[in-house]
């Protein structure tokens, strides 16, 4: 079992930055690929970013590429999402997730993830 707790969300003006953190506990953190997803009101959950167990491979969604960066610190059992140049359309609940590493370095589909955090609200004002 892996427990995930996100933090760092909040209200920020357009053009601003936020760094989300996701602290994991319960199992060997590096055995899991990690991902960030978001869900805006009335919309489906959307992939944002993913990172391999070692942190050496990452994938960023096209909609946020060049603005968002994913990273992890396995010594701290934490994955981060650095969000810069935020736009109002980035407003959503952001959730981190952990996937048991099976046949790929990282995963971009929500059904591939085994554990989820509660989510943290990010609101970008125009």
N, C-alpha and C positions, 0 to 999 in steps of 0.2 A: 504494500500500500504506500502511496506517495501523497503527501499533503502539500498543497500549493496555496500560497497567500500572496496576492498582488497588493502593491502600494504605489503611490506616486501620482494617482490621478488627481484631477481638479479642474478648475476653470481658468482658461488662459485666453488672451486675445489672439486674433488671427496674426500669424507671423511669429508667434512665440514658440517656446520649447517646453517640453516635459520629458522626464525620464521615468519610465515605469520600471518597477522591480518586481520580481516574482521569487519568493523564497520557498525552497523545497525542503521537505524533511521526510524521513522514513526509509529510504533506500539509497543505494549508491548513485549519486546524482549523475555521474558521467555515463552511466548505463542507459540514460534516457536522452533521446532527442527532444528538444523543446520547441514550442511554437507559441506565437501570439495570434489571436483571432479577435475580431471585433464584431459587434452587432449594434446597429442603429435601430431606433424605434421603427417598427413596421417593415424592417428589412431582414434578410437572411444573414446568418453568421458568415463572416468574410475572413478569409485567410489574410494575414498581414505579414508575418515573417516566421522563419524557422531556422534552427541551428542544430548542427550535429552534436553528438556527445562530447567530442573533444573541443568543439568550437571552431574547428578548421574549415567547415563548410556551412554556408548560409544561403538562404533564399529569401528574397524580398518581393512582395507583391508589386505589380506594375504601378498600381495606383499610388504607392507611397515611395517608390524607388527614388533614391537621391535625396529623400527627406528623412527617412527612418533608418535606423541601424539596430541590428540585434547583436547582442554579445552575451557571454556567460563567464562566470567565475566559479569554477568547480570547487575551489577551496572554500568558497562561501556558500555553495549550494544555491546560487542565485543566477537568474537570467534577467537581462535588461532589455528594454526597448527605448532607445533614444529617439525622440520625435522632435524634429526641427521644422521650421517654416509651416507650422500647423495651419490648417484651413478649417472653415466651419464644417465642411463635409467630413472631417475626421472625427466629429462628435459621435461618440458611441461608448458602449461598455466594452472595455478591453479585458480579455481573459487570457491567461497563460495555460498551457497544457503540456503534458509529458507523454511521450510515446516510447514504449519499449522498443529498443533498436532491434529490428528483425532483418530486413532485406535492403535497407537503404540508409543513407547517412542522415536524412531528415525527411519530414513528411509535410505535405501541404493540404491534406484533406482532413477534415475534422474527425471523421470516423476512424482514422488511423491512430488517434490519440486515446490513451487509456485513462488519464487522470486530468481533472480540470480544477482550476481555481474558481473562486466566487465572482471574480471580475471587479474592475475598478472603473468608475465613470470618468470619462474625459469629455469636457465641454469646451468648444472653441467658439468664442464670440466674434461676431463680425464687426 
